[in-house]
Each structure stands twice: as structure tokens, then as C-alpha cells.
Amino acid sequence: MSEETLIYTNQRLPELLKLIKKNHKHADLKLIKSAYFFAEEAHRGAVRKSGEPYIAHPMAAALTLAEMGLDATTIAAGLLHDVPEDTHKTLQDIEQQFGSEIASLVEGVTKVGKLKYRGIERYMENLCRMFVAMAKDIRVILIRFADRVHNLETLNALPPEKRHRIALESLEIYAQIANRLGMGQMKGKLEDLAFPYVYPKEYQWLIKKVVPEFVEKREFIDRFLAYLNDAMKKHGVKIISIDGRTKYLYSLYKKLLHNNRDLNKIYDLIAIRIIVDNVAQCYEALGVVHEVCKPLKGRIKDYIAQPKPNGYQSLHTTVFSPPQFAKDEIYGQIVEIQIRTQQMHIAAEYGIAAHWRYKGTRLADILHDSKLHWTQNLANLQEQIKGGQILLDTLKIDFLQNYIFVFTPRGDVIELPEDATPIDFAYEIHSDLGNQCTGAKINDQIANLTTTLKNGDVVEIFSTPSRKGPNPDWLSVVKTQHARDHIRSALNKKRNTFLQNNTTD
Ligand code: MN
């Protein structure tokens, strides 16, 4: 390794320290420095396939973590993440020098990193293990994301078949998990870095098609921004910022596939994003937008009142720009506008990672935060609330509990509330399986249907089609609203049939 490259990497240390300090005024910068020098010394002499000194890699990962607003402990673990695997220093050395919290994060990262994506049949299994690791400590997953971003950035240095495997794994597993954790920016980054390696032809096609449109639309958007900015001032709505955001390429590609590859149907190729201080101002700003531009029917979405399942909040509207901006038929007529508060914006970009900015490092607080809707279950509940089918007091049951992840024998992940039973599990899979279940195996051991399930359990359900519906006692045992609803309706049906059969005219 040349002296020069080492100096370059060392120069990034002040940049890292500055970035950490921006989000955490009282961060332990000494810890970061000593983790850096520890890693630098351990990796010294080693070179990445790209020719860079090895330390450039953990440094890049640490910078990504700092950008996400993570705390010094997580960033130190990020700097050390490849030390036990690739150097003469061991996990014990790390524990001795940096304590058990950092050592256990590094250990988690090393463990998860050993999982290799080996084609579609291994997909679920890997996904499951990642979920289990996540349930233990989400920071392990965040470090893994940061690690993966830099690996994708330097993917060209690897042989083609390895490139494809890593890129596909990033697209199919990492980006999916980032999305579930509400990490919009990470999801977009992972997908756009992996896209050209997984679908090279489609990527080339998209670039050719879309780049000229980007250029053209950009020019229009800039004029439109100034117009909206003036309108906000005139109406006395204070905004923090207004700008045009370009859609991520892979997400654009997927949207095009749903729209017959017709770019004219994509209204958010460049969307306008308005950031304000509070929720009331979001609605005020929306009012101003609709006063100066005609909204498209059916395109106003209030994700503030009804957040997406992963917690996303914003107001979306799609408008016709005023006539003076529509310089021809194709460009600049229809634009999507997104309005949100600063806090909603950070939450949308960083998802679960954003909580470290506001709450410090107590993982328990973050997991207990009832504002994190990251289960599909909740999406269903929200649908029911909208439809008025559910009372607010029944909502608390699923909502405020912690979740556990258990697996089917095939390896599918099922999310259940804490203390859920095999009965809940059976109903989660299918109502018939719930109604007909007679017994269970947990981790290959015969178990009672009322046993409390634990994180990571593999659950198998035995069922008999001849079973005449659920046991009424189950109502006091089950933990999910879903199971309770199905048991009630099956019992009602049974009673009605009974009454019908025993009524004489
Ligand atoms: Mn690494």
C-alpha cells in the first residue's frame, strides 16, 4: 500500500468525526478515533480487490452510518466490522479494548455476513436469519447495510458471477428489509447500485430513454419551483425548503413495467418536495398549491392521517401546472407534489435509523416505540379502522405489544405479538388451518397448542379436516385480533347451523 493512499484514508477521519458531531453533540469521539486506529493497524498491508487499502472499506461504512445519524457505539462497531474475520485480531481483543456491547455488534455483523445467497431456494432461509438477527439488535442490520453499500460501489473489481450474486442478494433481500424498516434512502441506494448488475440490458434501455427527459423536465421544474415559492410567500405559508427530487432509477423501472413502459404516465419522474415546520403548515401548503394549480382528480393522498404500513407520512397531490409553464404537450404539464414536515422527511429517508437521532441509543425504547408501524398486520388494522369495522380499544391488543418472528417448517417468517400461541400461528397462515388445528410441534418437539411461542421458533401445525371448529376456550388464550375474529365467526356459524338444524316449522 502506498503512503499516499493511507494518508488519503486518514484524512477521512476528521470528516467522519465532524459528521458524527453534527447529529450527536456529546458523542464519544475518542472512541471513534481509537476504533479507527485499531482497525487501521489490524488491516494494515491488506488491499481490497479494487486496489484501495483495506481500511478504506470500513471507513466508507462508518461514513454511511454517520450520515444515517447513528451513534458512536454503532459507528465504532462499523469501523471494526471486518477485523475478526480478516485480521490477526480476534473478537476477544475487541471485547477487551472496547467492551461487550461493541464486541457483540461486531460478532452479529460477522455472523450475518456468513450467510450467502445461493439462488432462490435459499432465499427465505437467509431472509429468516436476517430477521432473527434484526429482532436481537437492529444495529447489526444497519452496519450490514453500510457494509453492503460500499461493496456494491466497488463491485466492478469482482469476477462477474460474484458480482451478480451480490447484486441480486442486495436487490432481493437487503433492499426489501430496508423498505420494511422504512429506510427509503437506503432502499433506493441499494437498488440503484445493484440494478445495472442484475438487469444490465434493462438498465441501459432505461438510461437511454430517461436521461434526455430528465434534462428537459429539470429545466421546467426549476421554473415551476420559483412559481410555487412565490405563491407560498404571497399566502404567508412559511416553508423550510422546496426542491425537485429525482426518482430512483430502479423504482422508476418497476413503475414503468406497470405502465406499459410509457414514461408519460410517470408523474413523479421529478417530484416537487416541500418541507415545512409542522403538520398544520402541511395542510396550509397543500391549500396554496391547489389554489394556484388545478389538482388531478383522485390523486390527493393523505399519508399523514393514514401513514403507510412502514410508517411513511406525507401529503401527496398531482397537479396541472399553470398554462404559462406547459411549453408543449409532452413536458411540464403534470407534476407530483409532496408536502411533509422536517421530522417526517428524516423518518422517510432514514426509517428506523432516524430514531437514534431523537432518542439516543436505548434499543428497548426504539422497539417499544408504538409509532413504528412496520407490520403488515397494522396495515390491515388501518384498513379496518377506515372502514369502521374495529373499535379503538381492540386495537391496542396487537398494536402495543412487541413482535416476535417465528418460522414455518418451510422457513417463511410469521410475525406474531409476544406471547402468541401455535393457535395464533395457525390462524395467521390460514383460517381453515386455525379452525382445524389439533396439535403442534415447536422446534421438532410435540407441544401444547397453548404454549407461548418465542422468537425464532419453528412451528409445525397438525390439523384434522374432520375437526368441528375451534374450541371456545381458545378465545381467552389467543393473542391476535385476527385469530379471535376467526374463532368467533366460526363459533357463530356453528351455532347458527345448530339452530337451523334443530328448528322445526
Ligand atoms: Mn465489510
Residues whose N, C-alpha, C, O or C-beta is under 5 A from the ligand:
A	BS01	MN	D82 D147
